[in-house]
Amino acid sequence: MAEDIANLLAEIRACRVCAAHLPFKPRPVLHISPTARLLIISQAPGTKVHYAGVSFSDASGDRLRGWLNLDRTQFYDGARVAIVPVGLCYPGRLPNGGDAPPRPECAPLWHNRILAVLPAIRLTLLVGSYAQTLVLGPGKMTERVRDFRHFLPRYFLLPHPSWRTAAWERANAWFGEYVLPELRARVGELLQ
């Protein structure tokens, strides 16, 4: 299995399918291991993540780690946590600000192959609407997050942890009251 992952990662890192549409040279950012039990599917790398080559090495990562109640060592424990965005490379900016959506070529090309080399996954966090749409199809993010128990035990749904989510959290107090405690309990148990 390890060699399969090594070969797959080499193919992914050599991918240039959407290079003409990216603002920078392609730099796929993901973290996978055959022993990972927790999978985090997120949107796409931002500029800081693109330059660092480390998923969630930005303010959204700080917020996500806070939601999960994990420190950086636990979060980046590749033997237990896999991180795979919908789009593996930084997609650029929208004309009016904010990151562009993940490139549409990426997930159909790579996600099934990546998931096939992650046999130990017990819980998948679908972080943000792009991840939720990829796995579950179209739907409203807030309603899905509020109804998170419907998707258990396989999936746990979360909003994207960007700075914009602070206002969403204030408007949806139930997230901190009953979603986060359940999330922390499940992730804590899974990673022990």
Secondary structure as UniProt FT lines:
FT   HELIX           2..14
FT   TURN            17..18
FT   HELIX           19..21
FT   TURN            34..35
FT   STRAND          38..42
FT   HELIX           47..52
FT   TURN            55..56
FT   HELIX           59..68
FT   HELIX           72..75
FT   TURN            78..80
FT   STRAND          81..85
FT   TURN            95..96
FT   TURN            104..105
FT   HELIX           106..116
FT   TURN            119..120
FT   STRAND          123..127
FT   HELIX           129..136
FT   HELIX           141..146
FT   HELIX           148..151
FT   TURN            152..154
FT   STRAND          155..158
FT   TURN            163..164
FT   HELIX           165..171
FT   HELIX           175..179
FT   HELIX           180..191
//
